[in-house]
Amino acid sequence: MFSNKQIERIKKKQTPFFVYDLNLLQNTLTALKQHAGNDVKIHYALKANSNLKLLDCIKKAGLGADCVSGNEVKQSIKCGFLPNDIVFAGVGKIDHEINYALEQNICCFNVESISELFVINQLAAKQHKKAAIALRVNPNIDAYTHKYITTGLQENKFGINPYEFEEVIQILKTLSHVELIGLHFHIGSQITSLVPFEKLCTRVNEINQWFIEHGIYVESINLGGGLGINYHEPDSEVIVDFKSYFDVFRNFLKLQPNQKIHFELGRSIVGQCGTLIASVLHVKKGINTNFAILDAGMTELIRPALYEAYHKIENITSENSTLLKYDIVGPICESSDCFGKAVLLPETKRGDIIAIRSAGAYGEAMSLNYNLRKPAGKLYLK
Ligand SMILES: *Cc1c(COP(=O)(O)O)cnc(C)c1O
């Protein structure tokens, strides 16, 4: 995965740090744009990784931004995304965040509850503005992903349920500072089967039709993100199969004339371009296993501890060919601070360099200050 020259650079830098392959990011963006086609708008979901260097590449590729906090809106504007390319979602937008986004004239608020409709209307009125909004609809679709990253089931906190639509329409008639321009859907993350997306299309068609029958045409249909990446064999699929993903929507969505499609992808754009690099501090014998204790932990990459996520782990400096089993753990005072159990690695010793793959999404962005850890370093490969 890394050339010998790159490994030499990696060895010289104080661990832990994230390595970002900007060349791979560029190639991923090229593939994304090629397969999405010209008639759709892609918004990059900043929450996956809001690193400025990555954002700069993404903005230059012509993507818009999908934000879930006021500071993400701020970060995208600072990075040069046009306000008109920014959408803002989230179940609990704070008043000052809404005010800021209104001042910046962002493209659209994705509204997640009836209560929020009233609040945005009220705050927009104070600024003498009309806020463009999309209703985030909860389509009740199982994304078959980890329960903590499924978002489109009726029991989840996200979005407005179809049984509330009649009420929403009545309320919208009374609100003069919001304008409904779109329907928004996002069913979850790390979705590795295309079946949930097919089901989503069917639901979107029904819901779109329902609104048409009730006299409401929306210009924008936002299908969210969620396309999963290959954590188990990153090298066999460094760039996700965007073609098959977009084909699903081309084949199954039935749109009204002039409706524009939006997507909000995060993980599938940045996931494979990042790797977390750590050093082995100690190897110690356990009862049934060996522990390789790293200088990186859940504070740098929380996904395994938070939702039992798998990351491929490699020893990139061992010259030994004997394979042994290790539990790969971090230095944090939590037993969930473990990157992988019974991982087969070439015999590993103190000072070896470990690569934790596919850490570009929800790695750096979710890092913690817990145990007063300082932020991991960064190395950019071109
Ligand atoms: C997190 C999120 C996304 C991006 O999800 P990925 O799985 O990273 O593609 C898109 N839209 C919304 C509303 C989100 O919350």
The ligand as an SDF file (V2000), in Angstrom:
LIG
                    3D

 15 15  0  0  0  0  0  0  0  0999 V2000
  -23.7030   11.5880    8.0480 C   0  0  0  0  0  0  0  0  0  0  0  0
  -24.6170   12.1090    7.0370 C   0  0  0  0  0  0  0  0  0  0  0  0
  -24.3310   11.9400    5.6770 C   0  0  0  0  0  0  0  0  0  0  0  0
  -23.1150   11.2220    5.1610 C   0  0  0  0  0  0  0  0  0  0  0  0
  -23.1000    9.8660    5.4610 O   0  0  0  0  0  0  0  0  0  0  0  0
  -21.9330    8.9140    4.8750 P   0  0  0  0  0  0  0  0  0  0  0  0
  -22.3110    7.5780    5.3830 O   0  0  0  0  0  0  0  0  0  0  0  0
  -20.6530    9.3950    5.4220 O   0  0  0  0  0  0  0  0  0  0  0  0
  -21.9950    9.0040    3.3790 O   0  0  0  0  0  0  0  0  0  0  0  0
  -25.2160   12.4890    4.7660 C   0  0  0  0  0  0  0  0  0  0  0  0
  -26.3190   13.1470    5.1680 N   0  0  0  0  0  0  0  0  0  0  0  0
  -26.6270   13.3240    6.4620 C   0  0  0  0  0  0  0  0  0  0  0  0
  -27.8470   14.0600    6.8260 C   0  0  0  0  0  0  0  0  0  0  0  0
  -25.7890   12.7970    7.4330 C   0  0  0  0  0  0  0  0  0  0  0  0
  -26.1100   12.9610    8.7130 O   0  0  0  0  0  0  0  0  0  0  0  0
  1  2  1  0
  2  3  1  0
  2 14  2  0
  3  4  1  0
  3 10  2  0
  4  5  1  0
  5  6  1  0
  6  7  2  0
  6  8  1  0
  6  9  1  0
 10 11  1  0
 11 12  2  0
 12 13  1  0
 12 14  1  0
 14 15  1  0
M  END
$$$$
